[in-house]
Amino acid sequence: MTVPSPSSAKLAKQLVAAMAAIHRRGWCEGTGGNFSCVLQRQPLQLLMAPSGVDKGSVSPEELIVVDERGEVLRGSGRASAETELHLALVQTCGAGAVLHTHSQAGTLLSQHYAPHGAGIAQLSLQDLEMLKGLEGVSSHTSRVAIPVLDNDQDLRRLRSMAEPHLGAAPYGLLIAGHGLYAWGKDLGTARRHLEILEFLLEQHWRQLLLQALAPRTPRLQRHGLRWILLDIEGTTCPVSFVAGELFPYAAEQMGALLLAQQGDLEVQALVAAVETAWEQDPDPLAQALRQRAPTDVLAYLQWLIGEDRKLTPLKELQGLVWEQGYRSGALRGPLYGDVPAALRRWSSAGLQLAVYSSGSVAAQQLIYGYSNAGDLRPLFSGWFDTRSGPKQEAASYL
């Protein structure tokens, strides 16, 4: 294998970093999405992510290089079938980078505006300040029209359908049920265009949702409803986020928190409360752990996390760990797609919103404060956790 040049190695690191950031935004879940940069023009070579891999964890060494026919020149991975569209955008539009995402908004709107065999459709956008983030757009009053094509498993045929419309496209193309292609003259520009277009698509579907749901709001008021009390797991965000991301992150980072905050009186008080709970814990596994390592409170905390215990000082410590994760960008609250618009609609209707969750108030506020829809904390009037009592008891709700 040819040793990459310093410039190609730098580009590989930049592409991997861009993919990881896009993955964190929830725009290429699972193995979805594909991403490329022009490595050289003559002869044409593209640096790409291989097909069928998690785009959030690809290393620079795992990237592949393909030629103008989409054949792999270097690397052990397989080129995506959608390489045809990447090549079309590079050759027709002069793109230096192409980023393809499967976001909720892009996929939803691509289906909503699909031409269904009628050639090509368009999604028109106007009167939004963020339009000015697209190259060549200088006013919010400008109108852009994103082409929408039906999906086709024959990528050569799909490419031939797309090519006549790419020159007039605003650096974006939607494929029905498949998502968004965004591009630019280089990776930085393509990433900016992607973020702008994803924002505009998110804004557009929320506008459609508000229009559809607005007539229902007065019914809530007529029935005398004043408050909406929400849980989090499985209600406003996936259960898998808590069990699959938050708990492992807390278990991994708890030791670093205890070490860094060993002089903090609040943290020490929480640790003391955990130690007291450990002494009184009737679970045989907890007592066996205590016999093996009576002073290792970290081991007990990690065990509690694995057991998903609803212990208040544990939840408080987890909240402190998660706060660092959210602030660093390692964590983000993945709210369901319909949640932000519903919260805003209810709030605008004069309803009071509150959360009651077994997670600490601090943890609740982090999920909504660092969500995939921005900071939604101002929409809420109340926050309640296990200090109000066990969730299985009616008195807690009173």
C-alpha positions in Angstrom: 0.0 0.0 0.0 1.3 3.4 -0.9 2.3 5.6 2.0 0.0 8.6 2.1 1.4 12.0 1.6 1.3 14.5 4.5 -1.5 16.4 2.7 -3.6 13.3 2.2 -3.0 12.2 5.8 -4.2 15.7 7.0 -7.3 15.4 4.8 -8.0 11.9 6.2 -7.9 13.3 9.8 -10.2 16.2 8.8 -12.7 13.9 7.1 -12.8 11.5 10.1 -13.3 14.4 12.5 -16.2 15.7 10.3 -17.9 12.3 10.2 -17.6 11.9 14.0 -19.2 15.3 14.5 -22.0 14.5 12.1 -22.6 11.2 13.8 -22.9 12.9 17.2 -25.6 15.1 15.7 -27.6 12.0 15.0 -27.5 12.5 11.2 -25.9 9.2 10.3 -27.1 6.6 12.8 -26.0 3.0 12.6 -24.0 2.5 9.4 -25.9 5.2 7.5 -24.5 8.0 5.5 -21.4 8.2 3.2 -18.8 10.9 3.0 -16.0 11.8 0.5 -13.3 14.4 -0.3 -11.4 14.9 -3.5 -7.9 13.7 -3.0 -6.7 14.7 -6.5 -8.4 15.8 -9.8 -6.1 14.3 -12.4 -6.6 11.4 -12.4 -9.7 11.8 -10.2 -9.4 10.1 -6.8 -11.8 10.3 -3.9 -11.0 9.7 -0.2 -14.1 8.0 1.3 -15.5 6.2 4.3 -15.9 2.5 3.5 -19.4 1.1 3.2 -21.1 -0.7 6.1 -19.2 0.9 9.0 -20.2 3.1 11.9 -19.2 6.5 10.6 -18.7 7.8 14.1 -15.8 5.5 14.9 -13.8 5.3 11.6 -10.1 5.9 11.9 -8.0 7.7 9.2 -6.3 4.4 8.3 -9.7 2.8 7.5 -10.6 5.3 4.8 -10.4 4.1 1.2 -9.4 5.7 -2.1 -11.6 5.2 -5.2 -11.0 6.2 -8.8 -13.4 7.9 -11.3 -15.1 4.5 -11.9 -15.8 4.0 -8.2 -13.2 1.2 -7.9 -11.1 0.9 -4.8 -7.5 1.8 -5.4 -6.3 1.7 -1.8 -7.7 0.4 1.5 -9.4 -2.8 2.4 -13.0 -1.5 2.7 -15.7 -1.7 0.1 -16.9 1.4 -1.8 -20.5 2.5 -1.2 -22.9 1.9 -4.1 -23.7 5.6 -3.8 -20.2 6.5 -5.0 -21.9 7.2 -8.3 -23.6 10.3 -6.9 -20.4 11.5 -5.2 -18.7 11.3 -8.6 -21.6 13.1 -10.3 -21.4 16.0 -7.8 -17.6 16.2 -8.1 -17.6 16.1 -11.9 -20.7 18.2 -12.5 -20.5 20.8 -9.8 -16.8 20.9 -9.1 -17.4 19.7 -5.5 -14.4 19.1 -3.3 -16.3 17.2 -0.7 -19.7 15.4 -0.6 -21.6 14.6 2.7 -24.6 12.4 2.7 -26.8 12.2 5.8 -29.8 10.2 7.0 -31.2 12.7 9.5 -34.8 12.5 10.6 -35.7 15.8 9.0 -34.0 15.1 5.7 -35.5 11.6 5.4 -39.0 12.8 6.5 -39.1 15.7 4.0 -37.6 13.7 1.2 -40.6 11.4 1.5 -43.1 14.2 2.0 -42.0 16.0 -1.2 -41.2 12.8 -3.2 -42.2 13.1 -6.9 -43.5 9.5 -6.9 -42.5 8.8 -10.5 -43.3 12.3 -11.8 -39.8 13.2 -12.6 -38.4 15.6 -10.0 -39.9 17.7 -7.3 -38.6 20.7 -5.3 -38.6 21.8 -1.7 -38.7 25.6 -1.7 -37.2 27.7 1.2 -37.4 31.4 1.7 -37.4 34.2 4.3 -35.0 32.5 6.7 -31.8 34.2 7.8 -29.8 31.0 7.8 -30.1 30.8 4.0 -27.2 33.3 3.9 -24.9 30.5 5.1 -25.1 29.0 1.6 -22.6 30.3 -0.9 -24.1 32.9 -3.3 -27.1 33.7 -1.0 -26.9 37.2 0.3 -30.4 37.9 1.6 -33.0 36.1 3.7 -35.5 37.0 1.0 -33.8 34.7 -1.5 -35.6 31.6 -2.5 -33.8 28.3 -2.9 -35.2 25.1 -4.3 -33.7 21.8 -3.2 -34.3 19.1 -5.9 -36.1 15.9 -4.6 -35.7 12.7 -6.6 -37.3 9.3 -6.2 -35.0 6.7 -4.9 -33.6 4.0 -7.3 -31.4 1.1 -6.5 -29.9 1.4 -10.0 -27.4 4.1 -9.0 -26.3 4.8 -12.6 -29.9 5.6 -13.5 -30.3 7.7 -10.4 -27.1 9.6 -11.3 -28.4 10.3 -14.9 -31.7 11.6 -13.4 -29.9 13.8 -10.9 -27.1 15.4 -13.1 -29.4 17.8 -15.2 -30.5 19.4 -11.9 -27.3 19.7 -9.9 -26.1 22.9 -11.4 -29.1 24.9 -10.1 -29.3 23.0 -6.8 -28.4 25.0 -3.6 -25.5 22.7 -2.7 -28.1 20.1 -1.6 -30.1 17.3 -3.1 -32.8 15.1 -1.5 -33.4 11.4 -2.4 -36.9 10.2 -1.3 -36.8 8.1 1.8 -33.0 8.3 1.8 -31.9 11.7 3.0 -29.7 14.7 2.0 -26.6 15.1 -0.1 -24.7 18.3 0.6 -21.5 19.5 -1.0 -19.0 22.4 -1.3 -15.7 23.4 -2.9 -13.8 21.9 0.1 -14.6 19.9 3.2 -15.1 23.0 5.4 -17.5 24.6 3.0 -19.4 21.3 2.5 -19.8 20.9 6.2 -21.1 24.4 6.6 -23.6 23.8 3.8 -24.7 20.5 5.4 -25.3 22.2 8.8 -27.2 25.1 7.1 -29.3 22.7 5.1 -30.1 20.4 8.0 -31.1 23.4 10.0 -33.4 24.6 7.2 -34.9 21.1 6.8 -35.5 20.8 10.6 -37.1 24.3 10.6 -39.4 23.4 7.6 -40.8 20.2 9.0 -41.5 21.9 12.4 -43.4 24.6 10.6 -45.4 21.9 8.8 -46.1 20.3 12.2 -47.2 23.5 13.8 -49.5 24.2 11.0 -51.0 20.7 11.3 -51.4 20.7 15.1 -52.3 24.4 15.8 -56.1 23.8 15.6 -55.8 21.1 18.3 -54.3 23.4 21.0 -57.6 25.1 22.1 -59.1 21.7 22.9 -56.5 21.2 25.6 -57.5 24.5 27.2 -61.2 23.8 26.9 -60.7 20.6 29.0 -59.1 22.6 31.8 -55.7 21.2 31.4 -53.0 23.4 33.0 -50.0 21.2 33.5 -48.2 18.5 31.4 -45.9 16.3 33.5 -43.4 14.4 31.5 -41.1 11.5 32.1 -37.9 11.2 30.0 -36.9 7.6 29.1 -39.2 6.3 26.4 -41.3 9.4 26.6 -39.2 12.2 25.2 -35.9 10.4 24.3 -35.0 6.7 23.6 -34.5 4.4 26.5 -31.4 3.2 24.8 -29.7 6.6 25.3 -29.8 6.3 29.1 -28.8 2.6 29.2 -26.5 2.6 26.2 -24.7 6.0 26.6 -25.4 7.8 29.9 -24.8 4.8 32.2 -21.6 3.5 30.6 -20.3 7.1 30.4 -21.0 7.6 34.2 -19.3 4.3 35.1 -16.3 5.1 33.0 -15.8 8.7 34.2 -16.9 8.4 37.8 -13.4 7.6 39.1 -12.0 10.7 37.4 -14.7 12.9 39.0 -14.1 11.5 42.5 -10.3 12.1 42.1 -10.7 15.6 40.6 -13.3 16.7 43.2 -11.9 15.0 46.3 -11.7 18.4 48.0 -15.3 19.4 47.1 -17.5 19.4 50.1 -20.7 18.6 48.1 -19.1 15.6 46.4 -17.7 14.3 49.7 -21.1 14.6 51.3 -22.6 12.6 48.4 -19.9 9.9 48.7 -20.5 9.7 52.4 -24.2 9.1 51.7 -23.3 6.4 49.2 -21.1 4.7 51.8 -23.9 4.8 54.4 -26.2 3.2 51.8 -23.6 0.5 51.1 -23.4 -0.4 54.8 -27.2 -0.8 54.9 -27.6 -2.5 51.5 -29.3 -5.9 52.0 -28.3 -7.2 48.6 -25.9 -10.1 49.0 -23.9 -9.0 46.0 -23.4 -5.6 47.5 -22.2 -7.1 50.8 -19.9 -9.5 49.0 -18.4 -6.6 47.2 -18.0 -4.8 50.6 -16.2 -7.8 52.1 -13.7 -7.9 49.1 -13.1 -4.2 49.0 -14.6 -2.4 52.0 -13.1 1.0 51.1 -13.6 0.9 47.3 -16.7 3.1 47.0 -16.0 3.6 43.3 -16.6 -0.2 42.8 -19.9 0.1 44.6 -20.9 3.1 42.6 -20.1 1.3 39.3 -22.1 -1.7 40.5 -25.1 0.5 41.4 -24.9 2.0 37.9 -25.0 -1.5 36.4 -28.0 -2.3 38.6 -29.8 1.0 37.7 -30.4 1.7 41.4 -32.6 4.7 42.2 -30.3 5.9 44.9 -30.5 9.7 45.2 -26.8 10.4 46.0 -25.8 8.1 43.1 -28.1 10.1 40.8 -26.5 13.4 42.0 -23.0 12.1 41.3 -24.0 10.8 37.9 -25.4 14.3 37.1 -22.0 15.8 37.9 -20.3 13.4 35.6 -22.8 13.9 32.8 -22.5 17.7 33.1 -18.9 17.5 32.2 -19.8 15.2 29.3 -22.5 17.5 27.9 -20.3 20.6 28.3 -17.4 18.9 26.4 -19.7 17.8 23.6 -19.3 14.1 24.3 -23.0 13.8 25.2 -26.1 15.3 23.6 -29.8 14.7 24.5 -31.4 12.8 21.6 -35.0 13.9 21.8 -37.6 12.2 19.6 -38.3 14.2 16.5 -41.8 15.3 17.5 -40.8 16.4 21.1 -39.4 20.0 20.6 -42.3 21.2 18.5 -44.8 19.7 20.9 -43.1 21.3 23.9 -43.1 24.7 22.2 -46.7 24.3 21.1 -47.9 23.5 24.6 -45.9 26.3 26.1 -47.2 28.8 23.6 -50.8 27.6 24.5 -50.1 28.7 28.1 -49.7 25.2 29.5 -47.1 24.7 32.3 -44.5 21.9 31.6 -42.7 19.9 34.2 -40.5 16.8 34.4 -40.7 14.0 37.0 -37.9 11.4 36.4 -35.9 9.1 38.6 -32.8 10.8 37.1 -31.7 13.8 39.2 -33.0 17.3 38.4 -29.5 18.2 37.3 -29.5 15.2 34.8 -32.9 16.2 33.5 -31.9 19.7 32.8 -28.7 18.6 31.0 -30.7 16.4 28.6 -33.0 19.3 27.7 -30.3 22.0 28.0 -27.9 20.2 25.6 -30.5 18.5 23.3 -30.3 17.9 19.6 -32.8 20.8 19.3 -30.9 23.3 21.4 -31.6 24.5 24.9 -35.2 23.8 25.8 -35.0 24.4 29.6 -36.8 27.8 29.4 -40.0 25.9 28.3 -40.2 24.1 31.7 -41.7 25.4 34.9 -40.9 22.5 37.2 -38.3 19.7 37.7 -38.9 16.8 40.1 -36.8 13.7 40.9 -36.7 11.0 43.6 -36.5 13.6 46.3 -40.2 14.0 45.7 -40.6 10.3 46.6 -40.6 6.9 44.7 -42.3 7.1 41.3 -44.5 4.1 42.2 -46.3 6.0 45.0 -49.2 8.2 44.3 -48.2 10.6 47.1 -45.1 11.5 45.2 -47.2 13.0 42.4 -49.4 14.9 44.8 
